[in-house]
């Protein structure tokens, strides 16, 4: 039966805790947190087939209502809602967000910046990360292995605005040794989340 709850799964745990029958809409874009333990030692969520189908649907269309979501995965609304709530509580679903069209809001360019630091001590790395969190133009900040310490995704209104950001905020940031930048020409694929097929 499609709605059967497997023991030990997130949905099975949730069923023991809650018998909610509320029908509620789910809104905006889903961000899935990769949560068993992977070969890299990362804790993973114990998901069954229905959980994965729920996540795939939500990741594709975050604004789908609970009733419609239940229909798509072959459940009734109450157990569907319990499963979604359990996935949220377990941290598999981190949140729901609207995906905005940057160009329509005046942000015409996207730049990737490769940053090398003077020191790779943990305190220096955290200081740089904290500084990046405070810069709204920096939309993503990833620490890398190899010669480059960080790669940043930055949005800006135009080249002049980016140049000002680069010289007044990024280059003078704590512990920065060098910054190399590349302007995106076009985006062939932009697909948030993870593959769930």
C-alpha positions as CSV (number, residue, x, y, z in Angstrom):
1,X,0.0,0.0,0.0
2,X,1.4,3.4,-1.0
3,X,0.7,5.0,2.3
4,X,2.2,2.3,4.5
5,X,4.8,3.6,7.0
6,X,8.0,1.7,7.3
7,X,9.4,1.2,10.7
8,X,12.5,3.4,11.3
9,X,11.7,5.9,8.6
10,X,11.0,9.5,9.2
11,X,7.4,9.0,8.3
12,X,7.1,6.0,10.6
13,X,8.5,8.1,13.5
14,X,6.1,10.9,12.8
15,X,3.1,8.6,12.7
16,X,3.8,7.6,16.3
17,X,3.9,11.2,17.4
18,X,1.1,12.9,15.5
19,X,-2.2,12.1,14.1
20,X,-2.9,15.5,12.7
21,X,-5.6,15.9,10.1
22,X,-5.0,19.5,9.1
23,X,-4.8,20.3,5.4
24,X,-2.4,23.2,4.8
25,X,-0.8,24.7,1.7
26,X,3.0,24.4,1.1
27,X,4.5,27.5,-0.5
28,X,7.6,28.5,-2.5
29,X,10.8,26.8,-3.4
30,X,12.2,23.9,-1.4
31,X,15.8,23.6,-0.2
32,X,16.7,20.0,0.7
33,X,19.4,19.3,3.2
34,X,21.4,16.2,2.5
35,X,20.9,14.4,5.9
36,X,22.3,6.5,7.4
37,X,25.8,8.0,7.2
38,X,27.4,8.5,3.8
39,X,31.0,7.4,2.9
40,X,32.1,10.9,3.9
41,X,30.6,10.5,7.4
42,X,27.6,12.8,6.7
43,X,24.4,11.8,8.5
44,X,21.7,10.9,6.1
45,X,18.0,10.7,6.5
46,X,16.2,7.3,6.4
47,X,13.8,7.9,3.6
48,X,11.3,5.6,1.9
49,X,10.1,5.8,-1.7
50,X,7.2,8.0,-0.8
51,X,9.4,10.4,1.1
52,X,11.6,10.8,-2.0
53,X,8.6,11.3,-4.2
54,X,7.3,14.0,-1.8
55,X,10.7,15.7,-1.8
56,X,11.0,15.6,-5.6
57,X,7.5,17.2,-6.0
58,X,8.2,19.9,-3.4
59,X,11.6,20.6,-4.9
60,X,10.0,21.0,-8.3
61,X,7.0,23.1,-7.1
62,X,7.3,24.4,-3.6
63,X,3.9,26.2,-3.8
64,X,1.9,23.0,-4.3
65,X,-0.9,22.6,-1.8
66,X,-1.0,19.6,0.6
67,X,-4.1,18.2,-1.1
68,X,-2.5,18.3,-4.6
69,X,0.8,17.0,-3.2
70,X,-1.0,14.0,-1.6
71,X,-2.7,13.3,-4.9
72,X,0.5,13.2,-6.8
73,X,2.2,10.7,-4.4
74,X,-0.8,8.5,-3.9
75,X,-1.6,9.5,-0.3
76,X,-4.6,11.1,1.5
77,X,-4.0,14.6,2.8
78,X,-3.4,13.9,6.6
79,X,-0.6,11.3,6.2
80,X,1.0,13.5,3.5
81,X,1.0,16.5,5.8
82,X,2.5,14.3,8.6
83,X,5.3,13.2,6.4
84,X,6.1,16.7,5.2
85,X,6.1,17.9,8.8
86,X,8.4,15.1,9.8
87,X,10.8,15.9,7.0
88,X,10.9,19.5,8.2
89,X,11.5,18.5,11.8
90,X,14.3,16.2,10.8
91,X,16.0,19.0,8.9
92,X,15.7,17.3,5.5
93,X,13.6,20.2,4.3
94,X,15.4,23.3,5.5
95,X,12.9,25.9,4.3
96,X,10.8,27.4,1.5
97,X,11.9,30.3,-0.5
98,X,10.7,32.3,-3.5
99,X,13.1,32.3,-6.5
100,X,13.4,35.8,-7.8
101,X,14.4,37.0,-11.2
102,X,17.5,39.1,-10.5
103,X,17.4,41.1,-13.7
104,X,13.9,42.3,-13.1
105,X,15.1,43.7,-9.7
106,X,18.0,45.6,-11.3
107,X,20.8,43.0,-10.7
108,X,22.1,42.6,-14.2
109,X,25.3,40.8,-13.7
110,X,26.6,37.8,-11.8
111,X,30.2,37.3,-11.0
112,X,32.2,34.5,-9.5
113,X,35.2,35.5,-7.4
114,X,38.1,33.2,-6.5
115,X,39.6,34.3,-3.2
116,X,43.0,33.3,-1.8
117,X,43.7,34.1,1.9
118,X,47.0,35.0,3.5
119,X,46.4,32.4,6.3
120,X,44.4,29.2,6.3
121,X,44.2,29.1,10.1
122,X,40.7,28.2,11.3
123,X,40.3,31.6,13.0
124,X,41.2,33.4,9.8
125,X,38.9,31.3,7.7
126,X,35.9,31.9,10.1
127,X,36.6,35.6,10.2
128,X,36.4,35.7,6.4
129,X,33.3,33.7,6.3
130,X,31.6,35.9,8.9
131,X,32.5,38.9,6.9
132,X,31.0,37.4,3.7
133,X,27.8,36.7,5.6
134,X,27.5,40.4,6.2
135,X,27.7,41.3,2.5
136,X,24.3,41.1,0.8
137,X,25.9,41.1,-2.7
138,X,27.6,37.8,-1.9
139,X,24.9,35.2,-2.5
140,X,27.1,32.1,-2.0
141,X,30.4,31.4,-0.3
142,X,32.1,28.0,-0.6
143,X,35.5,27.0,0.9
144,X,37.5,24.9,-1.5
145,X,40.6,22.7,-1.3
146,X,43.5,23.4,-3.5
147,X,45.1,26.8,-4.4
148,X,41.9,28.8,-4.1
149,X,40.5,29.1,-0.6
150,X,37.0,30.4,-1.4
151,X,34.7,30.8,-4.4
152,X,31.9,33.5,-4.1
153,X,28.8,34.1,-6.2
154,X,28.2,37.8,-6.3
155,X,25.3,39.8,-7.9
156,X,25.6,43.4,-8.9
157,X,23.6,46.0,-10.8
158,X,26.3,46.8,-13.3
159,X,30.1,46.6,-13.8
160,X,30.7,49.9,-12.1
161,X,28.8,48.8,-9.0
162,X,30.7,45.6,-9.0
163,X,34.0,47.4,-9.3
164,X,33.1,49.5,-6.3
165,X,32.1,46.5,-4.3
166,X,35.4,44.7,-5.3
167,X,37.6,47.6,-4.3
168,X,35.8,48.8,-1.2
169,X,34.4,45.6,0.3
170,X,35.9,42.4,-1.0
171,X,39.6,43.1,-1.6
172,X,39.9,44.9,1.8
173,X,38.1,42.0,3.6
174,X,40.0,40.3,6.5
175,X,43.0,38.2,5.5
176,X,42.5,38.5,1.7
177,X,45.6,37.9,-0.3
178,X,44.2,38.0,-3.9
179,X,40.9,38.0,-5.8
180,X,40.3,36.7,-9.3
181,X,36.9,37.4,-10.9
182,X,35.0,36.0,-13.8
183,X,31.8,37.6,-15.2
184,X,29.1,35.1,-16.3
185,X,28.1,35.4,-19.9
186,X,25.0,33.3,-19.7
187,X,23.5,30.5,-17.5
188,X,22.8,27.2,-19.2
189,X,21.5,25.4,-16.1
190,X,20.3,26.6,-12.7
191,X,18.7,23.9,-10.7
192,X,18.7,24.3,-6.9
193,X,18.6,21.2,-4.6
194,X,19.7,17.7,-5.2
195,X,18.7,14.8,-7.7
196,X,16.0,12.6,-6.2
197,X,15.3,10.2,-9.1
